[in-house]
Amino acid sequence: EVWSEPLFAVSEAADKLADNDASIAATLPYNPSAQARTLQIDLMIFSEAQGRLGAYESKRGFGLHDSGKIRSMRRDLRCTQMLLRSYGEAVGCR
């Protein structure tokens, strides 16, 4: 299954924990009503055979990004990763 998620809710807890490199291993509950901000996820892909949910963002071109944009992209990646398991359960992915 493939879909996009234009309003992926990021909680305040995920946003605060995202500063830590170890946050990538954390799992937090996905709660759209407790969002601090939202992210636009271009592709959500669920493989029922593998039991795996992935979130992907498409970028244009092969240009370089400044250090602030790189930090922002890493922060968004960490937030998404922490919330992905719970999000998948919320939308019915086993």
HTML snippet that shows the backbone in 3Dmol.js (N, CA, C, O; Angstrom):
<script src="https://3Dmol.org/build/3Dmol-min.js"></script>
<div id="view" style="width:600px;height:400px;position:relative"></div>
<script>
const pdb = `
ATOM      1  N   GLU A   1       0.837  -1.175   0.000  1.00  0.00           N
ATOM      2  CA  GLU A   1       0.000   0.000   0.000  1.00  0.00           C
ATOM      3  C   GLU A   1       0.885   1.241   0.000  1.00  0.00           C
ATOM      4  O   GLU A   1       1.923   1.280   0.660  1.00  0.00           O
ATOM      5  N   VAL A   2       0.460   2.246  -0.744  1.00  0.00           N
ATOM      6  CA  VAL A   2       1.221   3.498  -0.843  1.00  0.00           C
ATOM      7  C   VAL A   2       0.250   4.662  -0.699  1.00  0.00           C
ATOM      8  O   VAL A   2      -0.816   4.661  -1.314  1.00  0.00           O
ATOM      9  N   TRP A   3       0.606   5.640   0.099  1.00  0.00           N
ATOM     10  CA  TRP A   3      -0.200   6.844   0.253  1.00  0.00           C
ATOM     11  C   TRP A   3       0.691   7.992   0.702  1.00  0.00           C
ATOM     12  O   TRP A   3       1.855   7.792   1.049  1.00  0.00           O
ATOM     13  N   SER A   4       0.130   9.196   0.691  1.00  0.00           N
ATOM     14  CA  SER A   4       0.859  10.351   1.219  1.00  0.00           C
ATOM     15  C   SER A   4       0.175  10.785   2.507  1.00  0.00           C
ATOM     16  O   SER A   4      -1.004  10.505   2.720  1.00  0.00           O
ATOM     17  N   GLU A   5       0.913  11.459   3.349  1.00  0.00           N
ATOM     18  CA  GLU A   5       0.376  11.940   4.625  1.00  0.00           C
ATOM     19  C   GLU A   5       0.728  13.419   4.736  1.00  0.00           C
ATOM     20  O   GLU A   5       1.803  13.770   5.223  1.00  0.00           O
ATOM     21  N   PRO A   6      -0.188  14.295   4.278  1.00  0.00           N
ATOM     22  CA  PRO A   6       0.127  15.724   4.265  1.00  0.00           C
ATOM     23  C   PRO A   6       0.155  16.372   5.652  1.00  0.00           C
ATOM     24  O   PRO A   6       0.716  17.456   5.814  1.00  0.00           O
ATOM     25  N   LEU A   7      -0.441  15.722   6.647  1.00  0.00           N
ATOM     26  CA  LEU A   7      -0.506  16.303   7.992  1.00  0.00           C
ATOM     27  C   LEU A   7      -0.043  15.304   9.049  1.00  0.00           C
ATOM     28  O   LEU A   7      -0.805  14.957   9.951  1.00  0.00           O
ATOM     29  N   PHE A   8       1.193  14.844   8.943  1.00  0.00           N
ATOM     30  CA  PHE A   8       1.754  13.923   9.924  1.00  0.00           C
ATOM     31  C   PHE A   8       2.032  14.726  11.196  1.00  0.00           C
ATOM     32  O   PHE A   8       2.862  15.635  11.198  1.00  0.00           O
ATOM     33  N   ALA A   9       1.335  14.384  12.268  1.00  0.00           N
ATOM     34  CA  ALA A   9       1.408  15.153  13.515  1.00  0.00           C
ATOM     35  C   ALA A   9       2.667  14.807  14.311  1.00  0.00           C
ATOM     36  O   ALA A   9       2.930  13.640  14.602  1.00  0.00           O
ATOM     37  N   VAL A  10       3.429  15.823  14.653  1.00  0.00           N
ATOM     38  CA  VAL A  10       4.634  15.663  15.482  1.00  0.00           C
ATOM     39  C   VAL A  10       4.322  16.227  16.864  1.00  0.00           C
ATOM     40  O   VAL A  10       3.968  17.398  17.002  1.00  0.00           O
ATOM     41  N   SER A  11       4.456  15.398  17.866  1.00  0.00           N
ATOM     42  CA  SER A  11       4.160  15.830  19.232  1.00  0.00           C
ATOM     43  C   SER A  11       5.299  16.677  19.798  1.00  0.00           C
ATOM     44  O   SER A  11       6.417  16.658  19.284  1.00  0.00           O
ATOM     45  N   GLU A  12       5.000  17.407  20.845  1.00  0.00           N
ATOM     46  CA  GLU A  12       6.013  18.217  21.512  1.00  0.00           C
ATOM     47  C   GLU A  12       7.113  17.327  22.083  1.00  0.00           C
ATOM     48  O   GLU A  12       8.288  17.692  22.056  1.00  0.00           O
ATOM     49  N   ALA A  13       6.729  16.152  22.603  1.00  0.00           N
ATOM     50  CA  ALA A  13       7.711  15.221  23.166  1.00  0.00           C
ATOM     51  C   ALA A  13       8.699  14.759  22.095  1.00  0.00           C
ATOM     52  O   ALA A  13       9.904  14.707  22.341  1.00  0.00           O
ATOM     53  N   ALA A  14       8.192  14.425  20.916  1.00  0.00           N
ATOM     54  CA  ALA A  14       9.066  13.988  19.824  1.00  0.00           C
ATOM     55  C   ALA A  14       9.972  15.133  19.385  1.00  0.00           C
ATOM     56  O   ALA A  14      11.159  14.934  19.123  1.00  0.00           O
ATOM     57  N   ASP A  15       9.408  16.323  19.308  1.00  0.00           N
ATOM     58  CA  ASP A  15      10.187  17.484  18.888  1.00  0.00           C
ATOM     59  C   ASP A  15      11.337  17.770  19.851  1.00  0.00           C
ATOM     60  O   ASP A  15      12.439  18.113  19.422  1.00  0.00           O
ATOM     61  N   LYS A  16      11.080  17.629  21.149  1.00  0.00           N
ATOM     62  CA  LYS A  16      12.128  17.875  22.146  1.00  0.00           C
ATOM     63  C   LYS A  16      13.190  16.783  22.128  1.00  0.00           C
ATOM     64  O   LYS A  16      14.381  17.072  22.240  1.00  0.00           O
ATOM     65  N   LEU A  17      12.762  15.526  21.987  1.00  0.00           N
ATOM     66  CA  LEU A  17      13.692  14.402  22.008  1.00  0.00           C
ATOM     67  C   LEU A  17      14.542  14.332  20.742  1.00  0.00           C
ATOM     68  O   LEU A  17      15.606  13.714  20.742  1.00  0.00           O
ATOM     69  N   ALA A  18      14.083  14.957  19.675  1.00  0.00           N
ATOM     70  CA  ALA A  18      14.775  14.875  18.376  1.00  0.00           C
ATOM     71  C   ALA A  18      16.163  15.495  18.379  1.00  0.00           C
ATOM     72  O   ALA A  18      16.949  15.241  17.467  1.00  0.00           O
ATOM     73  N   ASP A  19      16.482  16.301  19.384  1.00  0.00           N
ATOM     74  CA  ASP A  19      17.817  16.896  19.463  1.00  0.00           C
ATOM     75  C   ASP A  19      18.889  15.872  19.804  1.00  0.00           C
ATOM     76  O   ASP A  19      20.074  16.115  19.575  1.00  0.00           O
ATOM     77  N   ASN A  20      18.488  14.739  20.345  1.00  0.00           N
ATOM     78  CA  ASN A  20      19.410  13.705  20.801  1.00  0.00           C
ATOM     79  C   ASN A  20      19.603  12.659  19.700  1.00  0.00           C
ATOM     80  O   ASN A  20      18.620  12.163  19.149  1.00  0.00           O
ATOM     81  N   ASP A  21      20.844  12.317  19.372  1.00  0.00           N
ATOM     82  CA  ASP A  21      21.117  11.306  18.343  1.00  0.00           C
ATOM     83  C   ASP A  21      20.525   9.948  18.693  1.00  0.00           C
ATOM     84  O   ASP A  21      20.190   9.182  17.788  1.00  0.00           O
ATOM     85  N   ALA A  22      20.385   9.626  19.968  1.00  0.00           N
ATOM     86  CA  ALA A  22      19.831   8.338  20.391  1.00  0.00           C
ATOM     87  C   ALA A  22      18.318   8.275  20.177  1.00  0.00           C
ATOM     88  O   ALA A  22      17.719   7.210  20.329  1.00  0.00           O
ATOM     89  N   SER A  23      17.701   9.390  19.831  1.00  0.00           N
ATOM     90  CA  SER A  23      16.245   9.437  19.659  1.00  0.00           C
ATOM     91  C   SER A  23      15.764   8.521  18.547  1.00  0.00           C
ATOM     92  O   SER A  23      14.604   8.110  18.558  1.00  0.00           O
ATOM     93  N   ILE A  24      16.608   8.195  17.603  1.00  0.00           N
ATOM     94  CA  ILE A  24      16.209   7.362  16.467  1.00  0.00           C
ATOM     95  C   ILE A  24      15.735   5.981  16.937  1.00  0.00           C
ATOM     96  O   ILE A  24      14.966   5.321  16.238  1.00  0.00           O
ATOM     97  N   ALA A  25      16.188   5.545  18.108  1.00  0.00           N
ATOM     98  CA  ALA A  25      15.780   4.243  18.637  1.00  0.00           C
ATOM     99  C   ALA A  25      14.537   4.332  19.519  1.00  0.00           C
ATOM    100  O   ALA A  25      14.001   3.304  19.934  1.00  0.00           O
ATOM    101  N   ALA A  26      14.075   5.546  19.809  1.00  0.00           N
ATOM    102  CA  ALA A  26      12.918   5.729  20.685  1.00  0.00           C
ATOM    103  C   ALA A  26      11.616   5.502  19.922  1.00  0.00           C
ATOM    104  O   ALA A  26      11.552   5.696  18.708  1.00  0.00           O
ATOM    105  N   THR A  27      10.578   5.088  20.651  1.00  0.00           N
ATOM    106  CA  THR A  27       9.237   4.947  20.097  1.00  0.00           C
ATOM    107  C   THR A  27       8.285   5.746  20.969  1.00  0.00           C
ATOM    108  O   THR A  27       8.206   5.526  22.178  1.00  0.00           O
ATOM    109  N   LEU A  28       7.568   6.667  20.362  1.00  0.00           N
ATOM    110  CA  LEU A  28       6.615   7.504  21.087  1.00  0.00           C
ATOM    111  C   LEU A  28       5.218   7.305  20.513  1.00  0.00           C
ATOM    112  O   LEU A  28       5.071   6.916  19.354  1.00  0.00           O
ATOM    113  N   PRO A  29       4.188   7.570  21.320  1.00  0.00           N
ATOM    114  CA  PRO A  29       2.816   7.424  20.812  1.00  0.00           C
ATOM    115  C   PRO A  29       2.457   8.516  19.812  1.00  0.00           C
ATOM    116  O   PRO A  29       2.805   9.682  19.996  1.00  0.00           O
ATOM    117  N   TYR A  30       1.763   8.128  18.762  1.00  0.00           N
ATOM    118  CA  TYR A  30       1.281   9.071  17.758  1.00  0.00           C
ATOM    119  C   TYR A  30      -0.090   9.565  18.201  1.00  0.00           C
ATOM    120  O   TYR A  30      -1.022   8.777  18.362  1.00  0.00           O
ATOM    121  N   ASN A  31      -0.204  10.869  18.395  1.00  0.00           N
ATOM    122  CA  ASN A  31      -1.453  11.456  18.857  1.00  0.00           C
ATOM    123  C   ASN A  31      -1.704  12.747  18.076  1.00  0.00           C
ATOM    124  O   ASN A  31      -1.166  13.797  18.428  1.00  0.00           O
ATOM    125  N   PRO A  32      -2.521  12.677  17.015  1.00  0.00           N
ATOM    126  CA  PRO A  32      -2.757  13.858  16.186  1.00  0.00           C
ATOM    127  C   PRO A  32      -3.332  15.051  16.959  1.00  0.00           C
ATOM    128  O   PRO A  32      -3.103  16.197  16.574  1.00  0.00           O
ATOM    129  N   SER A  33      -4.063  14.800  18.025  1.00  0.00           N
ATOM    130  CA  SER A  33      -4.661  15.918  18.761  1.00  0.00           C
ATOM    131  C   SER A  33      -3.647  16.627  19.656  1.00  0.00           C
ATOM    132  O   SER A  33      -3.922  17.723  20.144  1.00  0.00           O
ATOM    133  N   ALA A  34      -2.488  16.025  19.878  1.00  0.00           N
ATOM    134  CA  ALA A  34      -1.463  16.634  20.734  1.00  0.00           C
ATOM    135  C   ALA A  34      -0.280  17.138  19.907  1.00  0.00           C
ATOM    136  O   ALA A  34       0.857  17.150  20.380  1.00  0.00           O
ATOM    137  N   GLN A  35      -0.551  17.545  18.694  1.00  0.00           N
ATOM    138  CA  GLN A  35       0.541  17.938  17.805  1.00  0.00           C
ATOM    139  C   GLN A  35       1.112  19.303  18.160  1.00  0.00           C
ATOM    140  O   GLN A  35       0.393  20.220  18.556  1.00  0.00           O
ATOM    141  N   ALA A  36       2.410  19.407  18.006  1.00  0.00           N
ATOM    142  CA  ALA A  36       3.102  20.688  18.135  1.00  0.00           C
ATOM    143  C   ALA A  36       3.271  21.313  16.751  1.00  0.00           C
ATOM    144  O   ALA A  36       3.275  22.534  16.593  1.00  0.00           O
ATOM    145  N   ARG A  37       3.410  20.429  15.750  1.00  0.00           N
ATOM    146  CA  ARG A  37       3.556  20.864  14.357  1.00  0.00           C
ATOM    147  C   ARG A  37       3.251  19.679  13.462  1.00  0.00           C
ATOM    148  O   ARG A  37       3.056  18.566  13.950  1.00  0.00           O
ATOM    149  N   THR A  38       3.207  19.904  12.166  1.00  0.00           N
ATOM    150  CA  THR A  38       2.961  18.816  11.225  1.00  0.00           C
ATOM    151  C   THR A  38       4.072  18.753  10.185  1.00  0.00           C
ATOM    152  O   THR A  38       4.753  19.739   9.903  1.00  0.00           O
ATOM    153  N   LEU A  39       4.228  17.569   9.632  1.00  0.00           N
ATOM    154  CA  LEU A  39       5.160  17.348   8.528  1.00  0.00           C
ATOM    155  C   LEU A  39       4.368  16.827   7.339  1.00  0.00           C
ATOM    156  O   LEU A  39       3.337  16.176   7.510  1.00  0.00           O
ATOM    157  N   GLN A  40       4.842  17.109   6.149  1.00  0.00           N
ATOM    158  CA  GLN A  40       4.250  16.534   4.954  1.00  0.00           C
ATOM    159  C   GLN A  40       5.116  15.354   4.539  1.00  0.00           C
ATOM    160  O   GLN A  40       6.266  15.526   4.135  1.00  0.00           O
ATOM    161  N   ILE A  41       4.557  14.158   4.642  1.00  0.00           N
ATOM    162  CA  ILE A  41       5.275  12.944   4.230  1.00  0.00           C
ATOM    163  C   ILE A  41       4.822  12.621   2.810  1.00  0.00           C
ATOM    164  O   ILE A  41       3.639  12.380   2.569  1.00  0.00           O
ATOM    165  N   ASP A  42       5.760  12.616   1.880  1.00  0.00           N
ATOM    166  CA  ASP A  42       5.426  12.416   0.473  1.00  0.00           C
ATOM    167  C   ASP A  42       4.935  11.004   0.187  1.00  0.00           C
ATOM    168  O   ASP A  42       3.957  10.821  -0.538  1.00  0.00           O
ATOM    169  N   LEU A  43       5.603  10.012   0.747  1.00  0.00           N
ATOM    170  CA  LEU A  43       5.225   8.614   0.519  1.00  0.00           C
ATOM    171  C   LEU A  43       5.244   7.826   1.820  1.00  0.00           C
ATOM    172  O   LEU A  43       6.239   7.822   2.544  1.00  0.00           O
ATOM    173  N   MET A  44       4.142   7.167   2.104  1.00  0.00           N
ATOM    174  CA  MET A  44       4.078   6.182   3.180  1.00  0.00           C
ATOM    175  C   MET A  44       3.902   4.852   2.465  1.00  0.00           C
ATOM    176  O   MET A  44       2.985   4.697   1.658  1.00  0.00           O
ATOM    177  N   ILE A  45       4.755   3.911   2.747  1.00  0.00           N
ATOM    178  CA  ILE A  45       4.697   2.616   2.070  1.00  0.00           C
ATOM    179  C   ILE A  45       4.631   1.522   3.114  1.00  0.00           C
ATOM    180  O   ILE A  45       5.496   1.427   3.984  1.00  0.00           O
ATOM    181  N   PHE A  46       3.583   0.683   3.022  1.00  0.00           N
ATOM    182  CA  PHE A  46       3.428  -0.430   3.951  1.00  0.00           C
ATOM    183  C   PHE A  46       3.478  -1.740   3.183  1.00  0.00           C
ATOM    184  O   PHE A  46       2.710  -1.954   2.246  1.00  0.00           O
ATOM    185  N   SER A  47       4.389  -2.609   3.588  1.00  0.00           N
ATOM    186  CA  SER A  47       4.496  -3.945   3.019  1.00  0.00           C
ATOM    187  C   SER A  47       3.912  -4.920   4.033  1.00  0.00           C
ATOM    188  O   SER A  47       4.513  -5.177   5.076  1.00  0.00           O
ATOM    189  N   GLU A  48       2.738  -5.461   3.722  1.00  0.00           N
ATOM    190  CA  GLU A  48       2.112  -6.415   4.633  1.00  0.00           C
ATOM    191  C   GLU A  48       2.940  -7.693   4.742  1.00  0.00           C
ATOM    192  O   GLU A  48       3.029  -8.287   5.816  1.00  0.00           O
ATOM    193  N   ALA A  49       3.546  -8.116   3.633  1.00  0.00           N
ATOM    194  CA  ALA A  49       4.361  -9.341   3.637  1.00  0.00           C
ATOM    195  C   ALA A  49       5.550  -9.214   4.582  1.00  0.00           C
ATOM    196  O   ALA A  49       5.908 -10.174   5.265  1.00  0.00           O
ATOM    197  N   GLN A  50       6.165  -8.030   4.624  1.00  0.00           N
ATOM    198  CA  GLN A  50       7.319  -7.808   5.492  1.00  0.00           C
ATOM    199  C   GLN A  50       6.923  -7.203   6.835  1.00  0.00           C
ATOM    200  O   GLN A  50       7.730  -7.176   7.764  1.00  0.00           O
ATOM    201  N   GLY A  51       5.688  -6.718   6.945  1.00  0.00           N
ATOM    202  CA  GLY A  51       5.262  -6.051   8.164  1.00  0.00           C
ATOM    203  C   GLY A  51       6.074  -4.789   8.409  1.00  0.00           C
ATOM    204  O   GLY A  51       6.464  -4.502   9.541  1.00  0.00           O
ATOM    205  N   ARG A  52       6.329  -4.037   7.342  1.00  0.00           N
ATOM    206  CA  ARG A  52       7.204  -2.868   7.431  1.00  0.00           C
ATOM    207  C   ARG A  52       6.513  -1.633   6.875  1.00  0.00           C
ATOM    208  O   ARG A  52       5.926  -1.663   5.794  1.00  0.00           O
ATOM    209  N   LEU A  53       6.595  -0.553   7.633  1.00  0.00           N
ATOM    210  CA  LEU A  53       6.074   0.732   7.208  1.00  0.00           C
ATOM    211  C   LEU A  53       7.240   1.688   7.032  1.00  0.00           C
ATOM    212  O   LEU A  53       8.092   1.798   7.914  1.00  0.00           O
ATOM    213  N   GLY A  54       7.287   2.376   5.912  1.00  0.00           N
ATOM    214  CA  GLY A  54       8.352   3.337   5.653  1.00  0.00           C
ATOM    215  C   GLY A  54       7.774   4.687   5.287  1.00  0.00           C
ATOM    216  O   GLY A  54       6.696   4.775   4.701  1.00  0.00           O
ATOM    217  N   ALA A  55       8.492   5.732   5.634  1.00  0.00           N
ATOM    218  CA  ALA A  55       8.094   7.099   5.321  1.00  0.00           C
ATOM    219  C   ALA A  55       9.202   7.739   4.490  1.00  0.00           C
ATOM    220  O   ALA A  55      10.379   7.642   4.837  1.00  0.00           O
ATOM    221  N   TYR A  56       8.825   8.392   3.397  1.00  0.00           N
ATOM    222  CA  TYR A  56       9.805   8.935   2.471  1.00  0.00           C
ATOM    223  C   TYR A  56       9.436  10.356   2.061  1.00  0.00           C
ATOM    224  O   TYR A  56       8.262  10.677   1.880  1.00  0.00           O
ATOM    225  N   GLU A  57      10.439  11.191   1.920  1.00  0.00           N
ATOM    226  CA  GLU A  57      10.255  12.542   1.430  1.00  0.00           C
ATOM    227  C   GLU A  57      11.070  12.682   0.152  1.00  0.00           C
ATOM    228  O   GLU A  57      12.247  12.324   0.120  1.00  0.00           O
ATOM    229  N   SER A  58      10.452  13.196  -0.889  1.00  0.00           N
ATOM    230  CA  SER A  58      11.140  13.381  -2.169  1.00  0.00           C
ATOM    231  C   SER A  58      11.742  14.772  -2.222  1.00  0.00           C
ATOM    232  O   SER A  58      11.088  15.758  -1.882  1.00  0.00           O
ATOM    233  N   LYS A  59      12.989  14.843  -2.649  1.00  0.00           N
ATOM    234  CA  LYS A  59      13.674  16.122  -2.826  1.00  0.00           C
ATOM    235  C   LYS A  59      14.011  16.293  -4.297  1.00  0.00           C
ATOM    236  O   LYS A  59      14.300  15.325  -5.001  1.00  0.00           O
ATOM    237  N   ARG A  60      13.970  17.532  -4.748  1.00  0.00           N
ATOM    238  CA  ARG A  60      14.299  17.817  -6.142  1.00  0.00           C
ATOM    239  C   ARG A  60      15.792  18.075  -6.289  1.00  0.00           C
ATOM    240  O   ARG A  60      16.437  18.622  -5.394  1.00  0.00           O
ATOM    241  N   GLY A  61      16.314  17.679  -7.415  1.00  0.00           N
ATOM    242  CA  GLY A  61      17.688  18.022  -7.773  1.00  0.00           C
ATOM    243  C   GLY A  61      18.746  17.363  -6.905  1.00  0.00           C
ATOM    244  O   GLY A  61      18.454  16.563  -6.017  1.00  0.00           O
ATOM    245  N   PHE A  62      19.958  17.723  -7.189  1.00  0.00           N
ATOM    246  CA  PHE A  62      21.101  17.178  -6.465  1.00  0.00           C
ATOM    247  C   PHE A  62      21.904  18.295  -5.823  1.00  0.00           C
ATOM    248  O   PHE A  62      23.103  18.154  -5.586  1.00  0.00           O
ATOM    249  N   GLY A  63      21.238  19.400  -5.544  1.00  0.00           N
ATOM    250  CA  GLY A  63      21.925  20.558  -4.979  1.00  0.00           C
ATOM    251  C   GLY A  63      22.329  20.341  -3.538  1.00  0.00           C
ATOM    252  O   GLY A  63      21.861  19.425  -2.863  1.00  0.00           O
ATOM    253  N   LEU A  64      23.207  21.205  -3.094  1.00  0.00           N
ATOM    254  CA  LEU A  64      23.667  21.150  -1.712  1.00  0.00           C
ATOM    255  C   LEU A  64      22.702  21.920  -0.823  1.00  0.00           C
ATOM    256  O   LEU A  64      22.033  22.849  -1.276  1.00  0.00           O
ATOM    257  N   HIS A  65      22.635  21.529   0.441  1.00  0.00           N
ATOM    258  CA  HIS A  65      21.799  22.208   1.417  1.00  0.00           C
ATOM    259  C   HIS A  65      22.707  22.873   2.447  1.00  0.00           C
ATOM    260  O   HIS A  65      23.780  22.363   2.769  1.00  0.00           O
ATOM    261  N   ASP A  66      22.263  24.016   2.958  1.00  0.00           N
ATOM    262  CA  ASP A  66      23.046  24.678   3.998  1.00  0.00           C
ATOM    263  C   ASP A  66      22.894  23.912   5.310  1.00  0.00           C
ATOM    264  O   ASP A  66      22.023  23.051   5.436  1.00  0.00           O
ATOM    265  N   SER A  67      23.735  24.224   6.274  1.00  0.00           N
ATOM    266  CA  SER A  67      23.758  23.466   7.524  1.00  0.00           C
ATOM    267  C   SER A  67      22.441  23.565   8.284  1.00  0.00           C
ATOM    268  O   SER A  67      22.047  22.603   8.944  1.00  0.00           O
ATOM    269  N   GLY A  68      21.752  24.694   8.212  1.00  0.00           N
ATOM    270  CA  GLY A  68      20.464  24.831   8.889  1.00  0.00           C
ATOM    271  C   GLY A  68      19.418  23.903   8.304  1.00  0.00           C
ATOM    272  O   GLY A  68      18.649  23.292   9.046  1.00  0.00           O
ATOM    273  N   LYS A  69      19.376  23.788   6.977  1.00  0.00           N
ATOM    274  CA  LYS A  69      18.422  22.895   6.321  1.00  0.00           C
ATOM    275  C   LYS A  69      18.748  21.443   6.631  1.00  0.00           C
ATOM    276  O   LYS A  69      17.834  20.642   6.831  1.00  0.00           O
ATOM    277  N   ILE A  70      20.004  21.088   6.674  1.00  0.00           N
ATOM    278  CA  ILE A  70      20.404  19.719   7.009  1.00  0.00           C
ATOM    279  C   ILE A  70      19.956  19.376   8.425  1.00  0.00           C
ATOM    280  O   ILE A  70      19.432  18.287   8.661  1.00  0.00           O
ATOM    281  N   ARG A  71      20.158  20.292   9.369  1.00  0.00           N
ATOM    282  CA  ARG A  71      19.693  20.066  10.749  1.00  0.00           C
ATOM    283  C   ARG A  71      18.179  19.882  10.799  1.00  0.00           C
ATOM    284  O   ARG A  71      17.674  19.013  11.511  1.00  0.00           O
ATOM    285  N   SER A  72      17.463  20.703  10.042  1.00  0.00           N
ATOM    286  CA  SER A  72      16.007  20.626   9.998  1.00  0.00           C
ATOM    287  C   SER A  72      15.537  19.283   9.419  1.00  0.00           C
ATOM    288  O   SER A  72      14.601  18.676   9.939  1.00  0.00           O
ATOM    289  N   MET A  73      16.183  18.824   8.352  1.00  0.00           N
ATOM    290  CA  MET A  73      15.815  17.539   7.744  1.00  0.00           C
ATOM    291  C   MET A  73      16.106  16.384   8.696  1.00  0.00           C
ATOM    292  O   MET A  73      15.310  15.450   8.792  1.00  0.00           O
ATOM    293  N   ARG A  74      17.231  16.434   9.399  1.00  0.00           N
ATOM    294  CA  ARG A  74      17.560  15.377  10.368  1.00  0.00           C
ATOM    295  C   ARG A  74      16.557  15.356  11.518  1.00  0.00           C
ATOM    296  O   ARG A  74      16.138  14.288  11.964  1.00  0.00           O
ATOM    297  N   ARG A  75      16.178  16.533  11.992  1.00  0.00           N
ATOM    298  CA  ARG A  75      15.196  16.640  13.073  1.00  0.00           C
ATOM    299  C   ARG A  75      13.860  16.023  12.632  1.00  0.00           C
ATOM    300  O   ARG A  75      13.252  15.251  13.374  1.00  0.00           O
ATOM    301  N   ASP A  76      13.415  16.368  11.427  1.00  0.00           N
ATOM    302  CA  ASP A  76      12.160  15.815  10.902  1.00  0.00           C
ATOM    303  C   ASP A  76      12.248  14.301  10.759  1.00  0.00           C
ATOM    304  O   ASP A  76      11.290  13.594  11.069  1.00  0.00           O
ATOM    305  N   LEU A  77      13.379  13.802  10.297  1.00  0.00           N
ATOM    306  CA  LEU A  77      13.587  12.362  10.165  1.00  0.00           C
ATOM    307  C   LEU A  77      13.486  11.670  11.521  1.00  0.00           C
ATOM    308  O   LEU A  77      12.819  10.643  11.649  1.00  0.00           O
ATOM    309  N   ARG A  78      14.139  12.224  12.522  1.00  0.00           N
ATOM    310  CA  ARG A  78      14.093  11.626  13.861  1.00  0.00           C
ATOM    311  C   ARG A  78      12.681  11.636  14.426  1.00  0.00           C
ATOM    312  O   ARG A  78      12.235  10.646  15.007  1.00  0.00           O
ATOM    313  N   CYS A  79      11.977  12.746  14.259  1.00  0.00           N
ATOM    314  CA  CYS A  79      10.594  12.828  14.750  1.00  0.00           C
ATOM    315  C   CYS A  79       9.719  11.776  14.065  1.00  0.00           C
ATOM    316  O   CYS A  79       8.953  11.074  14.726  1.00  0.00           O
ATOM    317  N   THR A  80       9.834  11.673  12.760  1.00  0.00           N
ATOM    318  CA  THR A  80       9.038  10.693  12.013  1.00  0.00           C
ATOM    319  C   THR A  80       9.353   9.282  12.475  1.00  0.00           C
ATOM    320  O   THR A  80       8.442   8.481  12.681  1.00  0.00           O
ATOM    321  N   GLN A  81      10.622   8.970  12.638  1.00  0.00           N
ATOM    322  CA  GLN A  81      11.021   7.622  13.038  1.00  0.00           C
ATOM    323  C   GLN A  81      10.478   7.264  14.421  1.00  0.00           C
ATOM    324  O   GLN A  81      10.042   6.134  14.639  1.00  0.00           O
ATOM    325  N   MET A  82      10.501   8.212  15.353  1.00  0.00           N
ATOM    326  CA  MET A  82      10.005   7.943  16.711  1.00  0.00           C
ATOM    327  C   MET A  82       8.505   7.674  16.735  1.00  0.00           C
ATOM    328  O   MET A  82       8.024   6.925  17.586  1.00  0.00           O
ATOM    329  N   LEU A  83       7.766   8.272  15.815  1.00  0.00           N
ATOM    330  CA  LEU A  83       6.309   8.179  15.822  1.00  0.00           C
ATOM    331  C   LEU A  83       5.761   7.158  14.830  1.00  0.00           C
ATOM    332  O   LEU A  83       4.568   6.857  14.859  1.00  0.00           O
ATOM    333  N   LEU A  84       6.602   6.623  13.957  1.00  0.00           N
ATOM    334  CA  LEU A  84       6.149   5.803  12.841  1.00  0.00           C
ATOM    335  C   LEU A  84       5.437   4.521  13.270  1.00  0.00           C
ATOM    336  O   LEU A  84       4.395   4.192  12.704  1.00  0.00           O
ATOM    337  N   ARG A  85       5.955   3.805  14.231  1.00  0.00           N
ATOM    338  CA  ARG A  85       5.333   2.549  14.665  1.00  0.00           C
ATOM    339  C   ARG A  85       3.912   2.803  15.188  1.00  0.00           C
ATOM    340  O   ARG A  85       2.967   2.113  14.804  1.00  0.00           O
ATOM    341  N   SER A  86       3.779   3.782  16.049  1.00  0.00           N
ATOM    342  CA  SER A  86       2.478   4.099  16.616  1.00  0.00           C
ATOM    343  C   SER A  86       1.515   4.635  15.546  1.00  0.00           C
ATOM    344  O   SER A  86       0.325   4.321  15.569  1.00  0.00           O
ATOM    345  N   TYR A  87       2.029   5.437  14.617  1.00  0.00           N
ATOM    346  CA  TYR A  87       1.211   5.923  13.511  1.00  0.00           C
ATOM    347  C   TYR A  87       0.675   4.737  12.704  1.00  0.00           C
ATOM    348  O   TYR A  87      -0.510   4.687  12.376  1.00  0.00           O
ATOM    349  N   GLY A  88       1.547   3.798  12.391  1.00  0.00           N
ATOM    350  CA  GLY A  88       1.140   2.618  11.628  1.00  0.00           C
ATOM    351  C   GLY A  88       0.029   1.845  12.314  1.00  0.00           C
ATOM    352  O   GLY A  88      -0.923   1.413  11.664  1.00  0.00           O
ATOM    353  N   GLU A  89       0.143   1.667  13.618  1.00  0.00           N
ATOM    354  CA  GLU A  89      -0.906   0.990  14.370  1.00  0.00           C
ATOM    355  C   GLU A  89      -2.209   1.786  14.316  1.00  0.00           C
ATOM    356  O   GLU A  89      -3.288   1.201  14.217  1.00  0.00           O
ATOM    357  N   ALA A  90      -2.118   3.122  14.381  1.00  0.00           N
ATOM    358  CA  ALA A  90      -3.302   3.982  14.358  1.00  0.00           C
ATOM    359  C   ALA A  90      -4.049   3.910  13.026  1.00  0.00           C
ATOM    360  O   ALA A  90      -5.272   4.042  12.993  1.00  0.00           O
ATOM    361  N   VAL A  91      -3.318   3.701  11.929  1.00  0.00           N
ATOM    362  CA  VAL A  91      -3.971   3.649  10.618  1.00  0.00           C
ATOM    363  C   VAL A  91      -4.240   2.212  10.159  1.00  0.00           C
ATOM    364  O   VAL A  91      -4.653   1.992   9.020  1.00  0.00           O
ATOM    365  N   GLY A  92      -4.009   1.244  11.033  1.00  0.00           N
ATOM    366  CA  GLY A  92      -4.382  -0.146  10.737  1.00  0.00           C
ATOM    367  C   GLY A  92      -3.318  -1.011  10.104  1.00  0.00           C
ATOM    368  O   GLY A  92      -3.635  -2.076   9.573  1.00  0.00           O
ATOM    369  N   CYS A  93      -2.068  -0.591  10.142  1.00  0.00           N
ATOM    370  CA  CYS A  93      -0.972  -1.441   9.634  1.00  0.00           C
ATOM    371  C   CYS A  93      -0.556  -2.401  10.743  1.00  0.00           C
ATOM    372  O   CYS A  93      -0.292  -1.984  11.870  1.00  0.00           O
ATOM    373  N   ARG A  94      -0.502  -3.679  10.416  1.00  0.00           N
ATOM    374  CA  ARG A  94      -0.118  -4.671  11.433  1.00  0.00           C
ATOM    375  C   ARG A  94       1.382  -4.878  11.474  1.00  0.00           C
ATOM    376  O   ARG A  94       1.874  -5.677  12.271  1.00  0.00           O
TER     377      ARG A  94
END
`;
const viewer = $3Dmol.createViewer("view");
viewer.addModel(pdb, "pdb");
viewer.setStyle({}, {cartoon: {color: "spectrum"}});
viewer.zoomTo();
viewer.render();
</script>
